[in-house]
């Protein structure tokens, strides 16, 4: 019963209540008919009872009593059979009518469910806008719409804050980098000053990567500004070519298996998605390791390297989350790479998942719907 839909359960309950009421009514009819039908003992007499007819036919009292008894039993039996058959027929009709009524009554609930399924952080503009007289379901739909308004306002405020803060922080960081470069370029700069300047430049560069990642994350969370057909295999091929120098410097071999696939989306964001995956796969790898990129229905990027615990996989897509060991090094990244990948995939109505690699490391699979 728990596995049945609400509409089916409502129909069965409606039919069961109708059958129960019909059975009670049938029982009442049976009691009344059995009570008020004449008893055979009433007509039993030792005298002859005349019977209407054309001739002088007479029937004895016991014969009349037997006829009345048979008639009474036949009437009661006919009542039970016919009423039972009618009850089953109307019960089936009640289940059918209950099914139709349940579908009409639960239609607003289906609208609420469909709207909730289509919602995402970058698309909170859908509303139910249920028409009809005031009632419990309309009140539920209006409450749901009001909640979506509050959520949309909250998400928009958060995105604007992240974007504005990131833009505002870019200028002072650029000024700091320029001042450090000028100080290090002075002829009388001491070795200590130059060493301090190099450390400040590294810190400044990491801060710029964080800000750039936050800007991309905020942009992808807002959805796609434009959309068009993009060859995902060509994007991956271009990214792999641009990453060949980094891979060679770290002794990592790049493998590719790219089949044509066209998706509907924004090319700049898709390039960033593939770049983040390949960049992470190169950085978090072992010397002499490899990175395999496949486009065959889904985009798959897998690398070798230290094994990744399965329990740590969900946390990798959270902002600023890293594993222990090399992944805690702030020099390699800002901890936003996979967060951006997930945000871009969701903006393209896709999904992303991570699994332990077959030879250590990590295997990330991105499913994106093909362009019509």
N, C-alpha and C positions, 0 to 999 in steps of 0.2 A: 504493500500500500504506500510505503514511503517513496518508492521509486516512481509512482505515478505522478503525472502532472496535476497541478491544482485544478485545471479545467476538468480533467477526468475524474478526480476525486469529488469535485462538486457535483458532477453529473450522476455519479454512482450514489452519493449521499441523497441527492434529490429523488432519484428513483427508489432508493431503499425506504425513504420516508413515505413516499407515495404508496409503495406496496404495503407498508405497515398500516397506514391509514385505511387502505382498501381492504386489508385483511380484517381489521377491526369492524369496518362497515359490513363486510360479508358475514362475520360472526353475529353481529346485531340482527341482520336480515334473517339469518338462519334461526336464531332464537325466536324472533317475532313470528315467522312463518310456522315454525314447529309448534308454537304456542296457540296460534289462532286457527290453524287448520282443524277441521272437526275430527274428533276421536271416533274410532269405530264403536266403542262401547256405548256411545250416546244413542246409536241407532239399533243396538241389539235388542230384540224383542221376541218373545215367544209367539206373538201373533203374526199373521201374514201381512205384508206391507204391499199395498197396491202400487203398481208401476204404470205410469201414463203410457197409453198406447191405443191401438185400434181395437184390440181384442181383450178379453177378460183374463189377461196375464197377471199372475200374482207371483211375487218373489218372497221367499221366507226371510226373516230377520237376520239369521246368520250369514246368508248370501250377501245381503246389503252391507253388513259389517265388514265382510272380507273385501268387497269391492272398494269400500271407502278406505280401508287400510292400505290396499295396494295403490290406490290413487294418491293417498297421503305420502307414502314412501317414494312413489315415482316423482311427485312434485318436489319433495325435499331434495332428492338426488339430482333432479334436473336443475334446481336452483343452485346447488353447490357446483355442478359441473360447468354450467353456463357462466355463472358468476366468477368461478376460478379462471376460466379461459379468458373472459373479458378483463379480469384483473391483470393477468399476465400480459395481455395485449396492450392495455393502457399503461402498464408499468414500463414496457419497452418504449412506448411513445413518450412517457414521462422522462426516461433517460435521454432520448433524442432531443426533446425540448430542453431538458436541463443542459445538455451539451451546447445547444445553440445559445441559450440564455447566458451560460457561463462565458462563452466566447465574447458575447457582447458586453457583459459586465466587466470582464477582465481585460478588455481592449486597452483601457488607460494604463493598466499595469504593464502590459506588453510594450506600450509606448515609452513608459518610464524605463523599462529594462533595455530597450533598444537604444534609447538616448544615452543611458549610462555606459553601454558598451562602446559607443562611438566617441566617448569623451577621452581626452588626454590633456596633458599639461599645456600643450601648444594649441589646443582647439577646445575652448570652453564656451564657444558662442552658440552651441545647440541648446534649444529649449523645447519643452513639451507643448506649452501653450494649449492646454486641454480646454476645449469648449464644452459647454453643457451647464445644466443647472447646478447650484451649490450642493455639495455632498461630500462624503468621506474621500472618494477617489479624486475629485477635483481639488479638495483641500490638500491631499497628498501631492498631487502634481504641482500645485502652486508653491507648496513648501519646497519641493525639489528644485523648482526654477529659482526660487529665492536663494537657496543654498548655492546654486551654480553661480548666481550673480555675485555672491560674496566671495566664492572661490576665484572667480575670474578677476575680480578686483584685487584680491590678495596676490595672485600669481603675476598680474601685470605690474603691481607695485614692486614685487620682488625682482622681476626682470629689469625694470627701469633702474632700480637701485644698483644692481650688479653692473649693468651697462654704463651707467653714469659714473659709478665709482671707478670702474676700470679705465674709462676715458680720462677722468680727472687725475688718476695716478700715473698715466703715461707721461704727461708733461714733466713732472718733477723727476721721474726716473731718467728721462732723456737729458735733463739739465745736469743731473748728478753724473751721468756717464760722460758728458762733455767736460765737466769740471775735472773729473779724475783723469781723463785723457790729456787735458791741458797741463795738469800738475805733473803727470809722468813725462810729458814731453819737455819739461824744463831741463836745461843743461846741468843746472846745479842740484838736480833732484838726487837725494841720497838713496843708497840701496834699500834702506828700510822703507822709505817713502814709495819707491817703485814696487816693493813687495806688498806693501799695504794697498797700493793702487790696484795691483793685479787681483788681490782678494776681493776688493770692493767691486771690481768689474765683474767677477764671477757671481757675486751676490746680486749685483744689479741685473745681470743677464737672467738669472733664475727668476727674479721678481718680474721681469718683462715677460718671461715665458708663462708665468702664472696669470698675469693680467691678460695676455693674448688668449690663453686657454679659457679664462672666464668670459671674455668677449665672444669667443666662438660658441661656448656653452650657452650663453644667454641668447645668442642669435639662433642657434638650432632649437632651443626650447620655445622660441616664438613661432616655429613652423617655417615653411618654405616661402620665401619672398617671391620666387618665380619657379616654374617647373617646366621641364621639357624632356625629351628622350635623351638619355645618356648611355653610351656604350661603357658598361662597367669593366669589361675586359681591357678596353683601351686605356681607361683611367688607371687600372692596376698596372698595366705594362709601362705607362709613363712614370708612375710612382717608383716602380722597381728600378727603372733606368736612373732616376734621380738619386736613388738610395745606394747605388752600386759603389760609390766612393766611400760612404760611411761603412758599408759592409766590408769592403776590402781593407780599410784601416783597422778593423776589429777582427779580421780573419774569419769572417762569416761568409758562407756561400749562399747565394740566392738561387732558388729553383722556382720555376713558374710553369703552370699548366692552365692556360687561359682559353676558354671557349667563348664564342660570341654570346653576349647577353646584354639586352637593352632594358634599362629601368627608367622610370619616370621620376625625375627629381632635379636637384640643383647640382651642377657639376662641381662648383667650388667646394660645397660641403662634402660631396662624395669623395673628392680628392683628399680632403682633410681626413675623412674616415679611413681610407686606405693608408694614407701616410702615417697616421697614428699607429695603426696595427703593425705595419712593417717596421716603423721606427722602434716601437717597443720590442718587437721580436728580435731586432738586431742588438739593441742595447742590453736586454736581459737574456743574453745567450752566453754560451761557453766558447772560449777560443777554439777555432776549428769547427765550430758548429755550423748549422745550416738553417735557412728559413725557406719554407715552401708556401707558395701562394697559388691558390686554385680559384678559378671561376668556372663553375660547372653547375648551374642552377643556383648555388649559393656561393658567397665569397668566404673562403677558408684561408686563414693564415696560421701556420704552425711552425714552431721553432723547437730546437733542441735546447738543452740546458738543464739546470737543476729542476728536479721534480716539483710540481706545485701541488700542495695538499688540496684534496677535493673540498674540504670544509672551508677553505679560504677563497674559493672561486667567487661566490656571490659578492663578497666585499670588494673585489677588484674594480667593480663598476661604480663604486661610491667615490665621490670627489675626495682627493687627498688621501686615498687609502692605498697602502703599499704592503707588500710582503716583507718578511724579515730578510736580512742579508743584503745583497746588492740592491734590492729594490727600495731600501730605506735611504739610499744615497741621494741627497738633494741635487747633486751635480748632474744626474741623469735625466731628471724630468721634474715636473711640478705635481705629479700625481693626478692629472686630469685627463690623461690620454684615453683610457677606456670609458670614462664618464662621458667624454665628448663623442666617442664612438656610439655609445648607447643612445645618447640624445639625438644624434644625426639619424641613426637607424629608425628610431621611433618617429622622427619628423617625416620620414619617407614611408610610414606605415609598415615598417619592417620589424625585425627582432634580432637580438644578438644573444649568444650564449658562449660560455667558456668551458672547456673540458681539459683534463690533464692530457698532455701530448703523449703520443705512442712511444717516443724515445726521450721522455723528459720534457721539460718546458711546458708550453701552453698551446692549446688549439682553440682558436676563436672562430666561430661561424656566424656570419651575418646573412640573414635571409631578407631579401628585398623583392617585392612583387615586380614582375616583369611589366614593361610598358605595353598597353593594348595595341 
